[in-house]
Amino acid sequence: MTLNAEAWAETTALALGPAKLRFADPTVFRAHIDMMPFAGVQLSHMRYSALVSQRTPDLIRRSDPELLQVALMLSGRQGVEQNGNNVLISPGDMVLFDSSRPFEGCLAPGEDGGSSVMLQFPRRLLPLPEPHIARLCAETLSGTHGVGRLLRQFLVGLSEEYPHCTPHDRLRLRNTTLDMVTAMLAQYTDTKAPLSPESRRHLLFRTISSFIVENLDDPDLSPDSIAQAHHISVRYLQRIFQEEGSTVTAFIKQHRLDRCRHDLADPDLAGLAISSIGSRWGFAHPSDFSRAFRAYMGMTPREYRHVSYAGLLRP
């Protein structure tokens, strides 16, 4: 929904908790928010003009939902101050807020607007000691590598695919989301992430999946090399993928074929030989590529390229 200054103040008070707002120019202020609740947790995708948001001690005394919020900055730079920390986060960074502590947030000077994805959930659902949570408030949490990167990708993907998820999907996603947040925050503390064995395996699956997708063009990518890179046995690697309903080999092949499919439909790559497209994504022999692609798409790579260029298929 698109909102003016007054409507934004009312909506965010209900969705994110009461705050004192100051607008650079209330007459031209515009914002948009999509709220996506799932099983006691809420994800919000927001775009907004320049403003200052403050949660004061008086507002906390009047109403404290005891929520934690993890904000992922998508565009613009935002200053955040809470619990004695003062940081400036950039696109790709995340930051943790606690509704029980005063805070102030504002776009950096020169920024006309910003956008972010905000995850909020009851503090009691985060199994980390209170002193660790307090220390992390208004600290820059990187979303460019490791578990932080996985969480960033997950939150963006969740906001995009939320309309297609069933209520049962959302219940399961709630647990996955909280496990990933816990793992991301725990790496900044002296505490181990208290995840169940099932959650740890699922998080490792996401880590390994990301590694595979980033290395699809490596002709030596194999279960052996993947297991070695993650310091686990091939047997345990296969077990992780079996519990996710797949196999390592099938996962690699599917994603390689998807990359090939995209390249075959790209007019900018019309001068690239079909065999070169196959080899750039790990298919060393043209016959193997053609056979695998036909089994996957029901037509040869040449036929797929032809119908894609003719506008009969989407890339």
Backbone bond lengths (Angstrom), bond angles and torsions (degrees), N, CA, C in turn:
res aa  C-N    CA-C-N  psi(-1)  N-CA   C-N-CA  omega(-1)  CA-C   N-CA-C  phi
1 M - - - 1.440 - - 1.524 109.58 -
2 T 1.330 116.93 140.09 1.456 122.66 178.29 1.520 109.24 -94.26
3 L 1.347 117.63 134.02 1.465 122.03 -169.57 1.523 111.49 -131.74
4 N 1.353 115.07 150.65 1.459 120.28 169.28 1.533 108.25 -91.62
5 A 1.335 116.75 -174.65 1.462 120.16 -173.77 1.530 112.17 -61.11
6 E 1.324 117.62 -45.96 1.462 120.57 -178.16 1.520 111.73 -64.77
7 A 1.321 115.82 -45.11 1.467 119.89 -179.59 1.527 111.11 -66.71
8 W 1.339 116.81 -35.34 1.471 120.30 178.19 1.531 110.42 -63.44
9 A 1.314 116.91 -42.97 1.466 120.49 179.06 1.527 110.89 -60.68
10 E 1.318 117.22 -43.42 1.464 120.91 -179.21 1.527 111.48 -68.63
11 T 1.324 116.29 -43.35 1.464 120.60 -175.95 1.516 111.73 -69.14
12 T 1.326 117.16 -44.52 1.464 119.12 -179.20 1.522 111.69 -69.81
13 A 1.330 117.83 -28.68 1.464 119.77 175.91 1.518 110.64 -62.56
14 L 1.330 116.28 -39.26 1.466 120.94 178.71 1.517 111.67 -76.40
15 A 1.330 116.91 -39.24 1.464 120.62 -173.29 1.520 112.72 -84.18
16 L 1.348 117.30 -38.71 1.451 120.76 -171.97 1.526 113.81 -118.19
17 G 1.332 116.85 -8.81 1.455 120.75 -177.61 1.515 111.24 108.76
18 P 1.340 117.82 148.99 1.463 121.59 -177.57 1.529 111.97 -60.66
19 A 1.331 116.52 139.36 1.458 122.24 177.63 1.522 108.49 -150.11
20 K 1.305 115.57 155.96 1.455 122.11 175.53 1.524 107.59 -91.27
21 L 1.339 116.23 124.13 1.462 120.83 -174.71 1.525 111.23 -114.51
22 R 1.329 115.08 140.94 1.464 121.68 171.89 1.521 107.58 -127.29
23 F 1.311 116.73 126.56 1.458 122.27 -176.54 1.525 110.05 -103.67
24 A 1.332 115.52 139.14 1.465 119.84 177.34 1.522 110.17 -59.35
25 D 1.325 117.06 -41.14 1.473 122.51 176.66 1.521 107.46 -152.46
26 P 1.339 118.24 96.03 1.465 120.95 -176.68 1.527 113.62 -58.22
27 T 1.330 117.17 -25.97 1.478 119.64 -175.76 1.519 112.03 -72.95
28 V 1.330 117.53 -25.89 1.474 119.83 -178.61 1.528 111.66 -112.20
29 F 1.330 116.58 0.42 1.463 119.32 -178.29 1.530 110.72 -62.82
30 R 1.323 115.22 133.96 1.457 121.56 174.63 1.529 109.01 -139.04
31 A 1.309 115.34 143.48 1.457 120.04 179.07 1.520 109.25 -149.04
32 H 1.330 114.95 161.96 1.463 120.66 178.30 1.524 107.58 -140.31
33 I 1.322 116.27 138.36 1.464 120.42 178.91 1.524 109.76 -139.48
34 D 1.313 115.85 134.42 1.462 123.20 170.76 1.524 107.08 -115.58
35 M 1.328 117.46 120.10 1.462 121.86 -178.52 1.522 109.55 -103.80
36 M 1.340 115.12 129.86 1.464 121.21 -174.17 1.526 109.65 -128.22
37 P 1.330 117.90 90.83 1.464 120.35 179.90 1.529 111.79 -81.36
38 F 1.329 115.48 144.80 1.465 118.80 170.55 1.522 110.09 -152.48
39 A 1.334 113.25 109.39 1.467 122.80 172.65 1.524 113.01 52.45
40 G 1.333 116.92 53.68 1.448 120.50 175.93 1.511 115.35 85.59
41 V 1.324 117.14 -3.48 1.461 123.41 177.39 1.520 107.13 -117.69
42 Q 1.316 117.86 148.23 1.459 119.80 179.98 1.517 111.46 -132.55
43 L 1.319 115.10 137.04 1.457 122.61 174.04 1.524 107.13 -112.97
44 S 1.325 117.21 134.74 1.462 121.73 179.26 1.516 109.23 -128.80
45 H 1.317 116.21 132.52 1.465 122.18 175.19 1.520 106.86 -106.71
46 M 1.341 116.56 120.07 1.464 120.58 -170.76 1.521 111.49 -127.77
47 R 1.335 115.28 142.89 1.464 123.49 168.54 1.520 107.18 -129.45
48 Y 1.335 118.27 137.55 1.450 118.86 -171.83 1.527 110.80 -155.30
49 S 1.344 114.16 151.56 1.459 121.58 172.53 1.529 109.31 -77.24
50 A 1.342 115.21 176.52 1.464 120.23 -176.85 1.527 111.34 -62.48
51 L 1.344 116.18 133.85 1.457 122.60 176.78 1.510 109.48 -161.87
52 V 1.331 115.58 166.42 1.461 122.82 173.29 1.522 107.47 -117.87
53 S 1.329 116.48 130.98 1.462 121.82 179.81 1.516 108.89 -118.45
54 Q 1.340 116.71 128.10 1.461 121.78 -179.77 1.525 109.95 -128.37
55 R 1.317 115.39 134.27 1.467 120.39 169.86 1.521 105.83 -109.77
56 T 1.297 115.57 108.93 1.457 121.89 -171.89 1.529 111.46 -92.73
57 P 1.348 117.41 161.73 1.470 119.73 176.33 1.524 112.43 -56.38
58 D 1.325 117.11 -36.09 1.466 120.38 -179.92 1.528 110.62 -64.88
59 L 1.327 117.25 -43.02 1.468 120.65 178.22 1.524 111.19 -64.78
60 I 1.321 116.72 -36.23 1.463 120.51 179.40 1.526 110.27 -66.98
61 R 1.333 116.66 -41.20 1.467 119.48 178.36 1.522 111.47 -63.58
62 R 1.320 115.99 -35.64 1.467 119.96 -178.88 1.520 112.64 -75.52
63 S 1.330 117.29 -34.79 1.469 120.24 -176.17 1.518 109.68 -159.04
64 D 1.314 115.37 117.81 1.462 119.88 176.19 1.529 109.72 -134.03
65 P 1.337 116.82 104.84 1.466 119.93 179.34 1.523 113.20 -75.45
66 E 1.358 117.12 -3.42 1.469 122.48 -180.00 1.525 110.81 54.86
67 L 1.327 113.86 57.09 1.462 121.40 179.99 1.522 110.59 -110.81
68 L 1.316 115.45 148.91 1.457 122.00 166.29 1.526 107.54 -105.96
69 Q 1.320 115.67 145.65 1.458 121.00 -179.48 1.521 109.28 -131.77
70 V 1.309 115.76 131.22 1.460 121.80 173.56 1.521 107.01 -111.67
71 A 1.335 116.28 116.57 1.460 121.32 -178.41 1.515 109.57 -105.40
72 L 1.323 116.28 130.90 1.460 123.41 175.39 1.523 107.93 -107.49
73 M 1.327 117.72 118.32 1.460 121.84 -179.47 1.524 109.21 -78.93
74 L 1.332 116.33 126.45 1.460 121.71 179.03 1.524 111.81 -100.59
75 S 1.340 117.06 -38.78 1.458 120.92 177.64 1.517 108.80 -150.80
76 G 1.339 115.57 154.21 1.448 120.24 -175.39 1.518 111.35 80.01
77 R 1.318 116.49 168.16 1.466 122.85 175.96 1.521 108.76 -119.08
78 Q 1.317 115.01 138.67 1.465 118.98 -174.21 1.516 110.96 -130.82
79 G 1.340 115.05 133.13 1.455 120.07 173.80 1.513 110.34 -88.26
80 V 1.319 116.27 140.32 1.470 122.01 -178.04 1.526 108.61 -136.00
81 E 1.336 116.02 134.02 1.462 120.91 177.51 1.520 109.10 -131.77
82 Q 1.329 116.14 125.41 1.472 121.55 175.79 1.515 109.21 -161.49
83 N 1.322 115.90 141.93 1.463 122.95 174.03 1.537 112.11 55.70
84 G 1.333 116.72 36.40 1.457 120.32 178.35 1.504 114.73 83.63
85 N 1.321 117.76 -4.45 1.468 121.49 177.80 1.523 109.53 -98.39
86 N 1.328 116.19 146.58 1.465 121.54 179.82 1.522 107.79 -141.82
87 V 1.336 116.82 112.50 1.458 120.28 -175.71 1.524 110.68 -131.45
88 L 1.315 115.31 161.50 1.458 122.83 173.44 1.518 106.96 -119.23
89 I 1.334 117.27 113.09 1.459 120.46 -177.20 1.525 110.16 -99.33
90 S 1.308 115.27 145.20 1.462 123.49 -178.34 1.517 109.60 -113.87
91 P 1.336 118.06 168.77 1.468 119.63 177.59 1.530 112.03 -53.27
92 G 1.321 115.38 131.97 1.461 121.65 -176.62 1.506 113.54 98.30
93 D 1.358 117.02 -16.65 1.464 121.09 176.36 1.525 110.47 -86.37
94 M 1.338 115.08 157.38 1.456 121.78 173.65 1.521 109.01 -123.90
95 V 1.329 115.86 161.56 1.454 120.82 178.30 1.521 108.69 -148.54
96 L 1.323 116.03 147.57 1.457 122.44 -179.17 1.523 110.09 -104.84
97 F 1.348 116.75 133.68 1.460 123.60 174.48 1.527 108.81 -117.52
98 D 1.324 115.73 152.58 1.465 122.62 173.75 1.517 107.29 -124.04
99 S 1.330 117.38 121.29 1.475 120.47 -177.27 1.517 112.46 -65.22
100 S 1.333 117.98 -16.35 1.461 121.25 -177.90 1.523 112.94 -87.42
101 R 1.318 117.34 0.01 1.462 121.75 -178.24 1.529 109.42 -123.64
102 P 1.336 118.22 140.84 1.463 119.59 176.02 1.521 111.72 -58.71
103 F 1.312 116.27 142.72 1.462 119.47 175.47 1.523 109.90 -150.01
104 E 1.332 113.76 164.66 1.460 121.15 174.34 1.517 108.33 -139.80
105 G 1.325 115.19 136.51 1.458 120.73 176.99 1.516 110.16 -134.45
106 C 1.331 116.66 139.19 1.462 119.96 178.50 1.523 109.28 -155.40
107 L 1.318 116.27 151.26 1.448 120.71 175.10 1.522 109.50 -67.93
108 A 1.330 116.16 146.78 1.451 120.84 -179.27 1.524 110.64 -65.46
109 P 1.333 118.15 153.66 1.464 121.00 177.55 1.529 111.13 -54.76
110 G 1.319 115.41 134.67 1.454 120.36 -179.65 1.512 114.19 92.32
111 E 1.332 117.15 -10.26 1.465 120.65 178.92 1.532 108.78 -90.06
112 D 1.332 116.53 121.98 1.468 120.46 179.71 1.526 112.53 -80.59
113 G 1.319 116.27 -24.76 1.457 119.95 -177.67 1.512 110.89 -167.51
114 G 1.299 115.13 171.70 1.456 119.92 179.75 1.510 110.46 -152.43
115 S 1.323 115.61 170.92 1.462 120.83 175.74 1.519 108.44 -145.19
116 S 1.315 115.46 149.02 1.456 120.26 -177.44 1.515 110.65 -155.71
117 V 1.321 114.68 162.44 1.461 122.62 170.14 1.524 106.31 -113.06
118 M 1.313 116.26 127.35 1.470 121.83 -176.28 1.524 110.09 -118.03
119 L 1.318 115.68 122.94 1.466 121.86 174.12 1.517 108.10 -104.80
120 Q 1.335 117.15 128.16 1.468 119.81 177.49 1.520 109.69 -129.94
121 F 1.334 114.56 145.31 1.461 120.09 -175.86 1.526 108.76 -158.89
122 P 1.344 118.40 155.71 1.465 121.22 178.17 1.526 111.68 -59.01
123 R 1.329 116.94 136.68 1.458 121.16 -178.19 1.529 111.80 -56.74
124 R 1.336 116.54 -33.29 1.464 119.98 -176.51 1.530 112.63 -64.16
125 L 1.342 117.69 -16.41 1.462 120.68 -178.98 1.523 112.93 -83.73
126 L 1.330 117.09 -8.64 1.465 119.99 179.22 1.527 108.91 -98.24
127 P 1.332 118.54 110.12 1.469 121.20 -173.66 1.532 112.81 -82.87
128 L 1.330 116.64 54.76 1.462 121.91 175.60 1.521 108.88 -122.72
129 P 1.315 118.34 147.74 1.472 120.81 -179.36 1.530 111.44 -60.91
130 E 1.325 116.00 145.36 1.463 121.54 -178.34 1.527 113.23 -55.36
131 P 1.348 120.04 -42.35 1.475 119.02 179.52 1.524 112.89 -60.03
132 H 1.336 117.18 -34.57 1.466 120.28 178.83 1.524 110.62 -69.05
133 I 1.334 115.71 -40.55 1.469 119.72 178.59 1.528 109.99 -62.50
134 A 1.345 115.93 -45.63 1.460 120.23 -178.46 1.523 111.29 -60.32
135 R 1.324 116.88 -39.86 1.461 120.84 -177.72 1.520 112.38 -66.84
136 L 1.329 116.75 -27.39 1.465 120.73 -175.75 1.523 113.22 -88.21
137 C 1.333 118.16 -10.59 1.466 119.98 -179.15 1.528 110.23 -61.02
138 A 1.341 116.04 132.40 1.470 122.38 178.33 1.524 112.21 58.56
139 E 1.316 116.78 33.50 1.462 122.20 168.80 1.527 107.47 -103.94
140 T 1.326 117.11 146.54 1.463 120.01 176.61 1.521 109.36 -71.68
141 L 1.314 116.98 123.49 1.461 123.61 178.14 1.525 107.10 -111.73
142 S 1.305 116.49 112.61 1.463 120.66 -172.87 1.515 111.89 -70.38
143 G 1.333 114.68 137.31 1.459 120.18 174.15 1.514 112.09 -111.31
144 T 1.344 116.91 24.43 1.466 120.05 -174.82 1.517 114.02 -105.09
145 H 1.322 118.13 -9.14 1.458 118.30 -179.21 1.538 109.56 -155.45
146 G 1.326 115.01 161.77 1.452 121.41 175.46 1.519 113.96 59.55
147 V 1.334 115.67 -145.39 1.453 121.16 -177.43 1.529 110.89 -64.38
148 G 1.348 116.60 -32.08 1.461 119.48 177.51 1.512 112.11 -60.75
149 R 1.316 116.14 -40.88 1.459 119.40 178.27 1.523 111.24 -65.99
150 L 1.320 116.20 -40.85 1.467 119.72 177.96 1.524 110.66 -62.04
151 L 1.336 116.47 -42.36 1.459 119.30 179.97 1.526 110.47 -65.60
152 R 1.326 117.48 -42.14 1.475 120.21 177.98 1.521 110.53 -58.35
153 Q 1.330 117.14 -48.93 1.462 120.55 179.81 1.529 110.99 -61.83
154 F 1.329 115.86 -38.98 1.460 120.55 -178.42 1.523 111.31 -65.66
155 L 1.342 117.37 -45.05 1.461 120.49 -178.12 1.526 111.40 -65.61
156 V 1.324 116.77 -40.87 1.470 119.51 177.58 1.522 110.06 -64.29
157 G 1.328 116.65 -45.56 1.463 120.06 179.48 1.520 112.13 -63.77
158 L 1.330 116.98 -38.69 1.455 120.73 179.57 1.523 111.06 -64.24
159 S 1.336 117.07 -40.84 1.461 119.45 179.57 1.523 111.44 -66.15
160 E 1.327 116.90 -30.91 1.466 120.41 179.88 1.529 112.02 -77.99
161 E 1.325 116.64 -36.96 1.468 120.54 -173.27 1.527 113.24 -97.83
162 Y 1.320 118.30 -2.05 1.458 121.81 -176.85 1.531 112.67 -50.93
163 P 1.352 119.72 -44.71 1.472 118.61 -177.91 1.524 113.90 -61.30
164 H 1.330 116.62 -21.32 1.462 119.91 -176.88 1.534 112.89 -95.07
165 C 1.338 116.86 2.45 1.462 120.56 -178.11 1.528 110.34 -94.12
166 T 1.313 116.07 137.09 1.462 121.03 176.69 1.524 109.69 -79.04
167 P 1.349 118.51 164.64 1.465 120.04 175.66 1.523 113.00 -54.89
168 H 1.337 116.69 -36.43 1.463 119.67 178.20 1.523 110.22 -67.77
169 D 1.337 117.44 -39.98 1.462 121.15 175.90 1.525 110.39 -58.06
170 R 1.335 115.89 -44.32 1.463 120.19 -175.82 1.524 112.15 -65.89
171 L 1.330 116.51 -33.29 1.458 119.78 177.02 1.528 110.31 -64.83
172 R 1.322 116.70 -44.81 1.466 120.04 178.86 1.525 111.21 -67.72
173 L 1.332 116.53 -38.44 1.455 120.24 -179.91 1.529 111.69 -65.53
174 R 1.325 116.55 -30.11 1.463 120.13 177.12 1.521 110.38 -57.31
175 N 1.321 117.69 -48.69 1.460 121.26 -178.78 1.519 111.42 -65.99
176 T 1.333 116.72 -41.67 1.458 120.58 178.43 1.520 110.73 -61.87
177 T 1.326 116.41 -44.03 1.465 121.00 -179.29 1.518 111.04 -61.27
178 L 1.318 117.49 -47.00 1.461 120.84 -178.70 1.524 111.67 -65.97
179 D 1.333 117.54 -35.90 1.462 120.32 176.46 1.525 110.84 -63.12
180 M 1.333 116.56 -41.70 1.461 120.05 -178.62 1.522 111.31 -69.40
181 V 1.336 117.26 -39.36 1.462 120.37 176.48 1.526 109.96 -62.62
182 T 1.332 116.67 -44.08 1.456 120.99 178.93 1.523 111.08 -59.35
183 A 1.326 116.34 -46.24 1.464 120.52 -179.45 1.518 111.28 -63.88
184 M 1.334 117.16 -40.39 1.463 120.49 -179.83 1.524 111.27 -65.48
185 L 1.339 117.33 -45.44 1.460 120.55 -178.51 1.530 111.37 -70.62
186 A 1.323 116.96 -34.73 1.465 120.31 -177.10 1.517 111.73 -64.48
187 Q 1.323 117.88 -27.10 1.469 118.87 -178.88 1.535 111.79 -71.04
188 Y 1.335 117.15 -14.50 1.453 120.71 177.49 1.530 112.35 -94.72
189 T 1.321 116.72 1.63 1.467 120.34 -178.55 1.518 109.51 -121.28
190 D 1.312 115.12 -179.86 1.466 120.55 178.23 1.514 111.87 -88.94
191 T 1.321 116.21 8.99 1.463 120.38 -173.40 1.520 110.26 -108.10
192 K 1.287 116.88 147.90 1.462 121.85 174.40 1.522 108.83 -80.17
193 A 1.322 115.86 144.64 1.460 118.91 177.86 1.520 109.50 -67.12
194 P 1.350 118.78 118.44 1.461 120.70 -176.23 1.529 111.45 -80.39
195 L 1.320 116.41 69.75 1.456 120.77 -178.90 1.517 110.13 -97.03
196 S 1.317 115.39 152.14 1.455 120.37 174.75 1.528 108.47 -70.94
197 P 1.358 117.99 159.16 1.467 119.52 176.76 1.527 112.31 -55.57
198 E 1.331 116.82 -38.21 1.467 120.08 178.72 1.524 110.93 -63.86
199 S 1.330 117.15 -42.93 1.458 120.77 179.65 1.525 111.50 -66.34
200 R 1.337 116.51 -39.61 1.460 119.49 178.42 1.519 111.01 -62.96
201 R 1.334 116.40 -40.72 1.478 119.07 178.44 1.523 110.53 -64.54
202 H 1.344 116.66 -40.60 1.456 119.35 -179.14 1.535 110.55 -66.35
203 L 1.325 116.77 -40.16 1.457 119.92 178.36 1.526 110.54 -65.83
204 L 1.328 116.89 -38.95 1.465 120.39 176.92 1.522 110.44 -65.16
205 F 1.340 116.81 -37.13 1.468 120.16 176.05 1.523 110.69 -59.13
206 R 1.332 117.65 -44.66 1.458 120.82 179.71 1.525 111.23 -65.54
207 T 1.337 117.14 -38.56 1.454 120.83 178.05 1.522 110.86 -63.55
208 I 1.329 115.92 -46.41 1.463 120.38 -178.97 1.523 110.25 -68.28
209 S 1.331 117.48 -39.25 1.463 120.67 178.52 1.524 110.81 -59.21
210 S 1.335 116.19 -43.49 1.463 120.41 178.27 1.525 110.52 -62.94
211 F 1.318 116.54 -41.30 1.471 120.87 177.74 1.524 111.09 -60.36
212 I 1.322 116.87 -43.69 1.462 120.88 -179.72 1.524 111.01 -62.91
213 V 1.331 116.68 -47.58 1.465 121.06 -177.87 1.531 110.73 -61.04
214 E 1.325 116.91 -35.52 1.463 120.36 -179.30 1.528 112.39 -77.24
215 N 1.321 117.34 -13.04 1.471 120.20 -176.79 1.525 112.80 -123.12
216 L 1.336 116.85 24.90 1.463 120.29 -178.54 1.521 112.91 -61.23
217 D 1.334 117.07 -27.74 1.460 119.98 -177.79 1.530 112.84 -82.42
218 D 1.325 117.24 -0.45 1.464 121.42 179.08 1.528 109.05 -82.94
219 P 1.333 118.10 113.43 1.474 119.28 -178.36 1.524 113.31 -64.34
220 D 1.336 117.23 -18.18 1.464 120.62 -179.56 1.533 112.84 -93.39
221 L 1.341 116.55 6.12 1.468 119.48 178.03 1.520 109.48 -64.26
222 S 1.314 116.82 124.79 1.463 122.05 -176.11 1.517 108.83 -158.52
223 P 1.344 117.62 166.07 1.474 119.09 175.91 1.521 112.79 -54.19
224 D 1.342 117.11 -38.90 1.466 120.25 179.81 1.523 111.50 -62.75
225 S 1.353 116.95 -48.17 1.468 119.90 -177.17 1.526 111.15 -68.91
226 I 1.334 117.20 -34.98 1.465 120.98 179.45 1.524 110.24 -67.86
227 A 1.332 116.74 -45.91 1.469 120.58 178.94 1.523 110.56 -61.35
228 Q 1.333 116.76 -41.63 1.458 120.34 -179.79 1.533 111.18 -64.32
229 A 1.334 116.66 -40.69 1.465 120.57 -179.18 1.517 112.26 -64.84
230 H 1.342 116.97 -25.47 1.466 120.49 -177.69 1.528 112.54 -109.29
231 H 1.336 115.91 9.76 1.463 122.12 173.55 1.525 112.55 57.77
232 I 1.330 115.42 42.90 1.460 121.26 175.54 1.529 108.31 -132.72
233 S 1.318 116.19 167.71 1.463 119.69 178.55 1.526 110.21 -81.51
234 V 1.320 115.91 156.66 1.461 120.40 176.91 1.526 109.95 -61.71
235 R 1.316 116.06 -36.13 1.461 120.14 -179.97 1.532 110.86 -62.29
236 Y 1.339 116.46 -44.42 1.461 119.20 179.17 1.527 110.64 -68.17
237 L 1.330 116.82 -36.94 1.467 120.97 176.43 1.524 110.48 -58.14
238 Q 1.322 116.26 -47.20 1.468 120.08 -179.94 1.524 111.16 -63.60
239 R 1.311 116.28 -36.46 1.465 120.29 179.64 1.535 110.57 -65.40
240 I 1.333 117.11 -41.26 1.470 121.43 178.41 1.524 110.33 -57.39
241 F 1.331 116.46 -45.96 1.468 120.11 -177.64 1.524 111.63 -72.97
242 Q 1.325 117.75 -34.52 1.467 120.19 177.20 1.516 110.91 -62.38
243 E 1.333 117.22 -38.59 1.460 120.56 179.77 1.520 111.91 -70.54
244 E 1.337 116.94 -16.44 1.458 121.32 174.70 1.527 111.60 -97.82
245 G 1.343 116.76 8.15 1.460 121.24 176.15 1.504 114.70 80.32
246 S 1.334 117.85 26.59 1.456 120.29 -178.36 1.522 109.12 -147.25
247 T 1.324 115.71 -176.04 1.460 122.44 170.37 1.518 107.73 -128.72
248 V 1.312 116.80 160.43 1.469 120.17 -179.42 1.515 110.34 -61.36
249 T 1.334 116.48 -46.29 1.454 120.60 -177.54 1.520 111.62 -63.17
250 A 1.319 116.91 -43.47 1.468 120.36 179.45 1.521 111.16 -65.29
251 F 1.327 117.04 -38.08 1.468 120.70 179.77 1.524 110.09 -63.82
252 I 1.325 116.66 -45.98 1.466 120.76 179.22 1.521 110.53 -61.28
253 K 1.334 116.58 -47.61 1.462 120.12 -177.26 1.519 111.96 -62.86
254 Q 1.328 117.35 -43.79 1.462 120.25 -179.07 1.520 111.41 -60.82
255 H 1.330 116.81 -44.75 1.467 119.26 -177.46 1.522 111.34 -72.04
256 R 1.318 117.69 -32.81 1.466 119.50 175.04 1.526 110.66 -66.45
257 L 1.310 116.98 -41.49 1.462 120.26 178.94 1.524 110.98 -66.70
258 D 1.318 117.15 -35.57 1.469 119.75 176.27 1.523 111.09 -63.30
259 R 1.343 117.73 -40.28 1.463 120.58 177.27 1.534 110.13 -65.31
260 C 1.319 116.43 -41.43 1.469 120.47 177.81 1.522 110.47 -62.51
261 R 1.315 116.28 -43.38 1.465 120.81 179.78 1.524 110.73 -59.81
262 H 1.314 116.36 -43.00 1.460 120.53 179.03 1.525 110.99 -63.56
263 D 1.331 117.26 -44.00 1.469 120.75 -178.40 1.522 111.82 -68.01
264 L 1.319 116.93 -36.73 1.474 120.11 179.40 1.522 111.20 -65.27
265 A 1.314 117.37 -28.95 1.469 121.15 -178.46 1.528 112.64 -91.43
266 D 1.332 117.02 -1.33 1.462 121.06 -176.70 1.529 110.16 -89.03
267 P 1.340 119.48 113.01 1.472 121.42 -179.66 1.522 112.72 -59.82
268 D 1.333 117.46 -27.33 1.460 119.92 179.47 1.518 112.43 -67.71
269 L 1.333 116.62 -15.94 1.473 121.02 179.52 1.523 111.65 -107.38
270 A 1.340 116.02 20.54 1.466 120.16 -177.19 1.524 112.32 -60.97
271 G 1.344 116.71 -29.01 1.466 119.48 -179.31 1.510 113.89 -83.64
272 L 1.310 117.21 -2.68 1.468 120.82 -179.32 1.520 110.18 -89.70
273 A 1.318 116.58 127.92 1.465 121.04 -178.51 1.525 110.69 -61.80
274 I 1.325 114.71 146.80 1.462 119.95 179.81 1.524 110.92 -59.12
275 S 1.325 116.45 -39.92 1.467 119.77 179.52 1.526 111.19 -63.90
276 S 1.344 116.95 -32.43 1.467 120.76 178.87 1.522 110.88 -70.14
277 I 1.329 116.28 -36.56 1.468 119.58 176.58 1.522 109.66 -63.19
278 G 1.331 115.96 -43.32 1.456 118.59 178.54 1.519 112.37 -62.87
279 S 1.327 116.68 -43.52 1.459 119.62 -175.88 1.523 111.90 -70.81
280 R 1.351 117.54 -32.13 1.466 119.53 -179.64 1.520 111.63 -67.66
281 W 1.355 116.49 -18.98 1.456 120.21 178.42 1.525 112.35 -113.28
282 G 1.330 115.62 27.65 1.458 119.27 167.56 1.507 117.00 95.84
283 F 1.339 118.35 2.55 1.467 120.22 177.46 1.526 108.22 -95.79
284 A 1.327 115.84 102.15 1.463 120.74 -172.65 1.524 112.38 -70.27
285 H 1.335 117.79 -31.14 1.468 121.04 -175.49 1.529 109.91 -115.54
286 P 1.349 117.89 127.72 1.473 121.11 -179.27 1.512 113.42 -54.80
287 S 1.336 117.41 -37.64 1.462 119.59 -178.51 1.527 111.01 -66.55
288 D 1.341 116.43 -38.56 1.468 119.69 177.48 1.523 110.41 -64.94
289 F 1.338 116.16 -41.19 1.459 120.56 179.10 1.519 110.95 -63.34
290 S 1.335 117.15 -46.90 1.465 120.93 -178.13 1.521 111.02 -62.19
291 R 1.324 116.33 -42.21 1.461 120.61 -178.73 1.532 111.10 -66.25
292 A 1.329 116.17 -44.97 1.464 120.17 -179.56 1.527 111.08 -65.99
293 F 1.340 116.89 -40.43 1.462 120.06 -178.65 1.522 110.69 -66.88
294 R 1.320 116.70 -40.44 1.460 119.71 179.66 1.525 111.22 -64.42
295 A 1.327 116.85 -39.49 1.465 120.35 178.27 1.525 110.71 -65.89
296 Y 1.327 116.66 -31.71 1.463 121.85 -176.65 1.521 112.00 -81.82
297 M 1.347 116.85 -42.29 1.458 121.19 -172.35 1.525 114.25 -109.00
298 G 1.319 117.57 -10.35 1.458 119.74 -179.83 1.517 113.67 80.47
299 M 1.338 117.74 11.29 1.461 122.28 177.02 1.526 108.24 -156.78
300 T 1.328 115.93 161.89 1.460 119.24 -179.75 1.528 110.06 -73.72
301 P 1.330 117.57 162.76 1.467 119.33 176.14 1.529 112.55 -57.26
302 R 1.322 117.36 -38.61 1.465 120.59 179.91 1.537 110.69 -64.55
303 E 1.321 116.25 -43.31 1.461 119.76 179.05 1.534 111.00 -64.89
304 Y 1.336 116.55 -39.64 1.458 120.14 179.97 1.519 110.71 -64.68
305 R 1.327 116.80 -42.92 1.467 120.08 178.47 1.527 110.29 -61.33
306 H 1.328 117.39 -41.22 1.465 121.57 -177.80 1.529 111.04 -64.02
307 V 1.333 117.81 -48.15 1.454 119.25 -177.50 1.524 111.43 -71.87
308 S 1.335 117.45 -28.08 1.460 119.96 177.19 1.526 110.23 -67.51
309 Y 1.324 116.99 -45.83 1.449 120.91 179.94 1.544 110.92 -65.56
310 A 1.320 115.31 -29.20 1.469 119.71 -179.19 1.536 111.13 -78.80
311 G 1.333 116.42 -4.63 1.463 120.52 178.77 1.514 114.14 81.55
312 L 1.336 115.76 16.92 1.463 119.39 -179.42 1.530 112.21 -88.50
313 L 1.331 115.71 -13.42 1.464 120.08 178.77 1.524 108.18 -135.88
314 R 1.311 115.27 151.97 1.464 119.35 170.79 1.512 108.64 -82.48
315 P 1.351 117.58 147.68 1.458 120.12 177.62 1.519 110.86 -59.25
